[in-house]
Amino acid sequence: MDNNASYGVWWLVLVNSLFFILFALSFTRPRTGRDWRSLGAFSAFIVALFAEMYGFPLSIYLLSGWLTSHYPEVDPFAHDTGHFWHILLRKEGPAHSDPLHIFSEVLVFAGLILLAVSWRILYRAQRDQVLATSGPYALIRHPQYAALIIIMLGFLLQWPTVPTLLMFPVLVGMYILLAHEEEAEACAQFGENYEHYAAVTPAFFPSWRKQVREPKG
């Protein structure tokens, strides 16, 4: 099988990109400029990822000289070489059976589930004009942003590229800023109820040592 035939398959770039972008779109339902910025940044990451995974392997071309000198047994332009962590760690066997690859798929799947569940709870809360504090929102204040970060992290473990590695910390920083904007709006809308909720609920990482109590009112 010609490994290089795995590249230049732009219809796979389109199909995979649309799947994840439309999934995120359907479960985030952007309404404000902030919502669209969040989705747009995630979409840019997804397109950059699949453009290299199935389209043109820019990162492999940039690193081909280094790969050839440090890993002479590896064909730098073989499709599996895109699984950089598998190569760098000198793992034996197919990259898809690597525990790290399996873990990355678990992260992506978990992120998608978290995104879907969080949106349902947030949608009902917004419809009823109440504060979302159940489900994932009982553990962290921003499960939707956390879900997007988890999905991106999963893909970085599975198929890291130079553009996505550079984009990831920028996008995380952007999501943190967007979360602060949301919190200011929620505090203005719900007042002490939100202050109580924020005081006992971490922003992005669950704290198992704290018990979340429903805010009064």
C-alpha positions, -999 to +999 in steps of 0.1 A: +000+000+000+013+035-009+014+055+023+015+087+004-019+079-011-033+087+023-026+124+017-043+146-008-076+131+002-093+165+005-128+150+007-118+134+040-106+168+052-140+182+044-161+154+058-141+152+091-140+189+096-177+193+089-186+165+113-168+181+143-177+217+134-214+209+129-214+188+161-200+217+180-224+241+163-254+220+171-245+218+208-233+254+214-259+272+194-239+305+191-260+336+195-235+363+205-203+375+190-185+358+219-202+325+210-191+328+174-155+336+183-154+305+205-168+283+177-146+300+150-114+293+170-124+257+175-132+254+138-098+268+128-081+242+150-102+214+135-095+224+099-058+228+105-057+194+120-075+175+093-058+195+065-025+179+076-039+145+086-055+139+051-045+168+029-010+182+029+014+170+057+030+204+063+045+195+097+061+163+083+077+182+055+091+208+080+104+181+102+114+155+075+152+163+078+152+160+116+132+127+114+155+113+088+186+120+109+172+109+142+149+081+131+165+066+099+143+035+101+112+056+097+097+067+064+090+104+072+063+106+046+044+075+056+010+083+069+015+067+103+045+091+109+019+117+116+014+100+149+045+118+162+043+107+198+043+070+187+074+077+166+092+099+192+086+073+220+098+045+196+067+024+202+064-009+185+034-020+164+007+000+147+001+035+160-036+030+163-031+003+189-008+024+210-023+031+245-017+068+240-037+068+208-065+049+225-064+074+254-066+103+229-097+088+213-113+084+248-106+121+254-121+132+221-152+110+228-155+123+264-152+159+252-180+154+227-203+138+253-195+166+278-203+192+252-236+176+244-247+171+280-236+206+291-255+222+263-288+205+272-285+217+308-275+252+298-304+254+272-330+245+298-315+270+323-315+298+298-351+289+287-362+291+323-341+321+332-323+303+360-287+295+368-273+263+354-259+243+384-267+207+377-249+179+359-214+190+347-222+225+360-223+211+395-186+202+391-172+231+370-185+265+359-175+262+323-180+226+311-186+236+275-152+254+272-136+225+291-152+201+265-136+220+236-102+220+253-105+182+260-113+175+224-084+196+212-060+180+237-072+145+225-063+154+189-029+168+200-021+135+216-033+116+185-019+137+157+001+168+167+010+193+141+031+225+143+001+248+136-022+230+162+005+229+188+009+267+184-028+273+183-037+253+214-023+276+241-037+306+223-071+290+222-070+280+258-062+315+268-090+328+246-115+304+263-104+316+297-110+352+287-144+344+272-152+325+305-144+357+325-167+377+302-195+352+308-190+352+345-193+390+346-226+388+327-239+360+350-229+379+381-248+410+368-279+388+361-280+365+391-261+385+417-255+367+450-267+334+437-239+334+411-213+346+436-222+317+459-221+292+430-187+305+418-173+304+454-179+267+457-175+255+421-141+255+403-139+270+368-124+243+347-110+215+369-134+196+394-124+196+430-135+164+447-128+179+481-156+204+479-193+197+479-214+218+456-246+232+471-274+247+451-274+285+455-303+300+474-333+313+456 
